[in-house]
Amino acid sequence: MTSRKKISARGQRILEFIQGFMQENGIPPTVRDIQAACEISSTSVVDYNLRLLDREGYLNRRPDVARGIELLDEQGNPVSNTPRVAILGPIAAGMPLPVFSTEGAASNNDFDTIEVSQDLARRHRGLFALSVEGTSMIDALVDDGDVVVVEPCQQAENGEMVVAWVKDAEEATLKKFYLEGDRVRLQPANSTMEPIYCDATNVEIKGRVVSVMRKF
């Protein structure tokens, strides 16, 4: 495929919005979505710019379909609409692991990624993933080598599976969370393992598990 022509600033803005919208929602935007987000005066102007982007090989478009936009790569191949989240690294399902951070999850291209369902990406924002090390959550169907998908949050309900940061030890662990007065119980789902008890002020919740990708 020959090199694509440079597009206008408005065309570039539309293209970047479409890319971001699809990454976040797993589906293309409508013409009215583009009009509102890019502050364009009318849907006919959006339609004109989409025709230009189609002609120059940046996308395929079906005008008769409400969300009939398909992004193309530089070789003219369709770009997958499936949302992906970054795998930031390991998380202990056993004894806590040191060094954990969610910073840069959305922007750092050096991370491996994993596909998630469009429904999951729509229902939860800012998702990231962690690879499980250990078997402390085996009775909750989370095994060594699985990948957990996590929604960032700072609070959790009792019984939720969370990524907990133990501040004084500077370690993170995957456990079920229980607030018991002024202490927190980080409960494994493995009958052979004991819970971790911490002062409530010594534990930070980094996120709750919303999906598990099983290792086979």
C-alpha positions in Angstrom: 0.0 0.0 0.0 1.3 3.5 -0.8 1.9 6.0 1.9 -1.2 7.7 3.0 -1.5 11.5 2.5 -1.2 13.8 5.4 -4.6 14.8 6.7 -5.9 18.1 8.0 -5.9 19.1 11.7 -9.6 18.5 11.9 -9.3 15.1 10.2 -6.5 14.2 12.7 -8.7 15.3 15.6 -11.5 13.1 14.4 -9.3 10.2 13.8 -7.7 10.5 17.3 -11.2 10.7 18.9 -12.4 7.6 17.0 -9.3 5.7 18.2 -9.7 6.8 21.8 -13.5 6.1 21.8 -13.0 2.6 20.4 -10.2 1.8 22.9 -12.5 2.9 25.8 -15.8 1.5 24.6 -15.0 -1.3 22.2 -17.3 0.1 19.6 -17.1 2.9 17.0 -18.7 6.3 17.8 -21.7 7.6 15.9 -21.5 10.7 13.7 -23.2 12.7 16.5 -20.6 11.5 19.0 -17.9 12.8 16.7 -19.7 16.1 16.1 -20.1 16.8 19.8 -16.6 15.7 20.9 -14.8 17.5 18.1 -17.0 20.6 18.3 -18.1 20.5 14.7 -20.9 22.6 13.4 -23.0 19.9 11.7 -23.2 16.2 11.0 -22.7 17.0 7.3 -19.2 18.4 8.0 -18.4 15.2 10.0 -19.7 13.1 7.1 -17.4 15.1 4.7 -14.4 14.5 6.8 -15.1 10.8 7.3 -15.4 10.5 3.5 -11.9 12.0 3.2 -10.5 9.7 5.8 -12.0 6.8 4.0 -10.6 7.9 0.6 -7.1 8.3 2.1 -7.1 4.8 3.6 -7.4 5.7 7.3 -10.7 3.9 7.7 -13.5 2.1 6.0 -17.0 3.5 6.5 -20.5 2.3 5.8 -22.7 5.5 5.8 -25.9 3.4 6.1 -24.8 2.0 9.5 -24.9 4.1 12.7 -21.5 3.0 13.9 -20.2 1.8 10.5 -16.6 2.9 11.0 -13.6 0.5 10.8 -10.1 1.8 11.5 -7.3 0.6 9.2 -3.6 0.3 9.9 -0.9 1.6 7.5 -1.1 -1.6 5.4 -4.9 -1.2 5.0 -5.8 -4.0 7.4 -8.7 -3.6 9.9 -7.6 -2.6 13.4 -9.2 -4.8 16.1 -12.0 -3.2 18.1 -11.4 -5.5 21.0 -10.4 -3.5 24.1 -7.0 -4.4 25.6 -5.6 -3.6 29.1 -2.0 -3.5 30.3 -0.5 -6.3 32.3 1.5 -4.3 34.9 3.3 -7.3 36.4 2.9 -10.0 39.0 0.7 -10.0 42.0 1.1 -12.4 45.0 -1.6 -14.9 45.7 0.5 -16.0 48.6 3.0 -14.0 50.6 3.0 -10.3 49.5 5.3 -9.1 46.7 7.2 -5.8 46.9 7.1 -2.9 44.3 3.6 -2.3 42.9 2.3 0.7 41.1 -0.6 1.3 38.8 0.9 4.6 37.5 1.3 4.7 33.7 -1.1 1.8 33.1 -3.1 3.6 30.5 -0.2 5.3 28.7 2.9 3.1 28.9 3.4 1.1 25.7 6.1 -1.1 27.2 3.5 -3.3 29.0 2.2 -6.6 27.7 -1.6 -6.4 27.1 -4.6 -8.7 27.3 -7.9 -8.6 25.5 -11.0 -8.0 27.6 -14.7 -8.1 26.6 -16.3 -4.9 25.3 -18.9 -5.2 28.0 -16.2 -5.3 30.7 -14.5 -2.3 29.3 -17.8 -0.4 29.1 -18.7 -1.2 32.7 -15.4 -0.4 34.3 -12.9 2.4 33.8 -9.1 2.5 33.9 -8.7 -1.3 34.0 -5.3 -2.9 34.4 -4.2 -6.6 34.7 -1.8 -8.5 36.9 -0.4 -12.0 36.5 -1.0 -14.2 39.6 1.9 -15.8 41.5 0.9 -18.4 44.1 -2.1 -20.4 45.0 -3.6 -18.6 48.0 -6.8 -17.8 46.0 -7.2 -21.3 44.5 -10.6 -21.9 46.2 -11.8 -18.7 44.5 -10.8 -20.2 41.1 -7.7 -18.1 40.8 -4.6 -20.2 40.2 -0.9 -19.6 39.8 -0.3 -18.2 36.3 -3.8 -16.8 35.8 -4.3 -13.1 35.0 -6.7 -10.9 37.1 -8.3 -7.8 35.6 -8.6 -5.1 38.1 -10.7 -1.9 38.4 -8.8 0.8 40.3 -10.5 1.9 43.5 -9.6 3.0 47.0 -12.4 1.3 48.9 -13.9 -2.2 48.9 -16.8 -4.1 50.4 -16.2 -7.0 52.8 -15.6 -10.2 50.8 -14.4 -8.6 47.6 -11.2 -9.8 46.1 -8.7 -6.9 46.1 -5.2 -5.8 45.4 -4.1 -4.6 48.8 -1.0 -2.6 49.5 0.6 -3.2 52.9 2.2 0.2 53.5 4.8 -0.5 56.2 6.1 -3.6 54.3 5.8 -1.9 50.9 4.2 -5.1 49.6 1.1 -5.9 47.5 -1.0 -9.0 47.8 -4.2 -10.5 46.2 -6.7 -11.4 48.9 -10.3 -11.1 50.0 -10.9 -7.9 52.0 -12.6 -7.7 55.4 -12.7 -4.6 57.6 -13.0 -5.6 61.2 -13.2 -2.6 63.5 -9.8 -0.9 63.4 -8.1 -3.7 61.6 -8.2 -5.4 58.2 -8.2 -9.1 57.5 -6.7 -10.1 54.2 -8.2 -13.5 53.7 -6.7 -16.2 51.4 -9.1 -18.6 49.6 -7.0 -21.6 50.5 -7.7 -23.7 53.6 -4.0 -24.4 54.1 -3.1 -20.7 54.5 -3.6 -18.2 57.3 -5.1 -14.7 56.9 -3.0 -11.5 57.1 -4.1 -9.1 59.8 -3.1 -5.4 59.6 -4.0 -2.1 61.2 -6.6 -0.5 59.0 -4.4 2.5 58.5 -1.7 0.3 57.2 -3.6 -1.0 54.2 -4.4 0.7 50.9 -6.8 -0.7 48.4 -5.4 -0.4 44.9 -8.3 -2.1 43.1 -10.9 -4.8 43.0 -10.9 -7.9 40.8 -13.6 -7.8 38.1 -12.5 -10.7 35.9 -10.1 -13.7 35.8 -8.4 -15.0 32.7 -7.7 -18.6 33.3 -4.4 -20.4 32.4 -4.9 -23.6 30.5 
